[in-house]
Amino acid sequence: MAEPRRRGRRPGQGPRPGQRPAARTSRPPTDPARTAALAVLQAVRVDNAYANLALPAALRDHGLSGRDAAFTTELVSGTLRMRGTYDAVLGACVDRSLNKVEAKVLDALRIGAHQLLSMRVPPHAAISTTVDLARARVGAGAAAFTNAVLRKVSEHDLDTWVERVAPDRDKDPSGHAAVAHSHPRWVVDELRKAVGPDELEALLAADNAAPRVTLVARPGRATPAELPGEPTAYSPYGVVLEGGDPASVPAVADGRAGVQDEGSQLVAVALAAAPLEGPDNTWLDLCAGPGGKASLLAAIAAGRGAGLVASERQPHRARLVARALQGSDGVLGVVAADGVRPPYRPGSFDRVLVDAPCTGLGALRRRPEARWRRRPDDLLELVLLQRGLVGAALELVRPGGVVLYATCSPVLAETAGVVRSVLTGRSDVELEDAAPLLPQVPDAAGPLPGTLQLWPHRHGTDAMFLALLRRR
Ligand SMILES: C[S@@+](CC[C@H](N)C(=O)[O-])C[C@H]1O[C@@H](n2cnc3c(N)ncnc32)[C@H](O)[C@@H]1O
């Protein structure tokens, strides 16, 4: 990450974000909130950093907290999320192709566009602070260029720009949606196939809204009543945090509760709810890293006198699982192992969760840069891995036992496609109706009869897919 500039406003001093610093030195001081945002964008672009990990470090480096930190967070996540729309707008304001614009300058232009088109920053402040950034980072020429481009951007509001630069909705619906809702076109196409044309725009819009923070009270260790906020609609363990830093909630600080999307909670709830005849002692989470669902499963298992093995291929992620499970009862072990070739005796588990590695296109609202990282080619490799993991899980489960296959993606190849191909040629496996596992969740029919699909725009959860498979 670039060396942070230490000049400019300190928290609690001088002008607020959006205002120009009063005093000028020979070089204008850049606003620390915007400088930090630019540093995160650069880390995401150059080092492939995750914004949610790079951001806290940048806030610390620039001494930002409170309102300033919130401003920087909005700048980073909004700019990354809406990049597709802003690039279409900027493309109309620049006399050359955007890929000929120096990357650092383009980052600054996107930050400026976000302030002008989606935040309530006065245009003169949005432009002058971005020009200062371009001057400090690149030079006088870049500053003049940034000034000229952002002045053009400021001539219209976002809706007017979308009307001007997006392809016609009737002639090219995917192209229109891609620009209007800032998703890559191939992602729009995959999501349309999954959700259908009528709800596509609602889904894309939901991907662009920052989700509320949801907590999970791990049963037997904490109760929803002791967490600050309202109960979630569907998970019996969930609470929507009323505000503030989740780490400051005592039950979260000591690991009895955690931050977890309600859809992820429902995956664990569904596996635990599957009816089972015979023994029900030994559960497995085959792809457990970093341990969110494993923590909830272990707590539920402990309450029933069962135990969970948490397995994860990547050793560093297995360590995260071990940390997440510290203090939990109901843990039989944490193992770093390839789930396609698992080191367990066939038929030795009663319930197995395959929360498979996937494109993550159902969780775009919480990972603002993810949509630009994924490539259509990723799908084939992931689908092969998903099939391998489900096949292995079916060998690990005893006759009569269940495998719950879940993805945080609604993309059909990873959901219905995987289930169909696993079922083909296996007379010892049945796809069971998963709806009775989550009777409290309405309108969640999945792409294959009996499967479930949650949606951000319908349920307020990540777009989790669930399929319940049983060994005969
Ligand atoms: C969707 S994430 C699981 C999230 C986790 N269940 C939770 O709730 O925190 C998928 C995980 O599968 C792991 N993984 C990828 N390939 C694997 C394999 N061959 N065997 C086991 N785990 C694998 C990834 O490292 C990743 O941690």
The ligand as a MOL file (V3000), in Angstrom:
LIG
                    3D

  0  0  0     0  0            999 V3000
M  V30 BEGIN CTAB
M  V30 COUNTS 27 29 0 0 0
M  V30 BEGIN ATOM
M  V30 1 C -17.7120 -21.0750 1.0940 0
M  V30 2 S -16.2770 -21.3130 1.9890 0 CHG=1
M  V30 3 C -16.8700 -22.0770 3.4600 0
M  V30 4 C -17.3960 -21.0950 4.4550 0
M  V30 5 C -17.5880 -21.7360 5.8240 0
M  V30 6 N -18.4640 -22.8790 5.7600 0
M  V30 7 C -18.1270 -20.7500 6.8260 0
M  V30 8 O -19.3180 -20.6930 7.0560 0
M  V30 9 O -17.3150 -20.0220 7.4110 0 CHG=-1
M  V30 10 C -15.5260 -22.6600 1.1810 0
M  V30 11 C -14.2770 -23.1730 1.8480 0
M  V30 12 O -13.8840 -24.3640 1.1670 0
M  V30 13 C -12.4860 -24.4370 1.1900 0
M  V30 14 N -12.0580 -25.4010 0.1640 0
M  V30 15 C -11.7260 -25.1950 -1.1160 0
M  V30 16 N -11.3910 -26.3470 -1.7020 0
M  V30 17 C -11.5250 -27.3170 -0.7750 0
M  V30 18 C -11.3010 -28.7160 -0.7720 0
M  V30 19 N -10.8650 -29.3620 -1.8660 0
M  V30 20 N -11.5070 -29.3860 0.3610 0
M  V30 21 C -11.9400 -28.7510 1.4870 0
M  V30 22 N -12.1500 -27.4200 1.5460 0
M  V30 23 C -11.9410 -26.7180 0.4230 0
M  V30 24 C -12.0570 -23.0140 0.9420 0
M  V30 25 O -10.7250 -22.8300 1.3620 0
M  V30 26 C -13.0840 -22.2510 1.7840 0
M  V30 27 O -12.5740 -22.0500 3.0660 0
M  V30 END ATOM
M  V30 BEGIN BOND
M  V30 1 1 1 2
M  V30 2 1 2 3
M  V30 3 1 2 10
M  V30 4 1 3 4
M  V30 5 1 4 5
M  V30 6 1 5 6
M  V30 7 1 5 7
M  V30 8 2 7 8
M  V30 9 1 7 9
M  V30 10 1 10 11
M  V30 11 1 11 12
M  V30 12 1 11 26
M  V30 13 1 12 13
M  V30 14 1 13 14
M  V30 15 1 13 24
M  V30 16 1 14 15
M  V30 17 1 14 23
M  V30 18 2 15 16
M  V30 19 1 16 17
M  V30 20 1 17 18
M  V30 21 2 17 23
M  V30 22 1 18 19
M  V30 23 2 18 20
M  V30 24 1 20 21
M  V30 25 2 21 22
M  V30 26 1 22 23
M  V30 27 1 24 25
M  V30 28 1 24 26
M  V30 29 1 26 27
M  V30 END BOND
M  V30 END CTAB
M  END
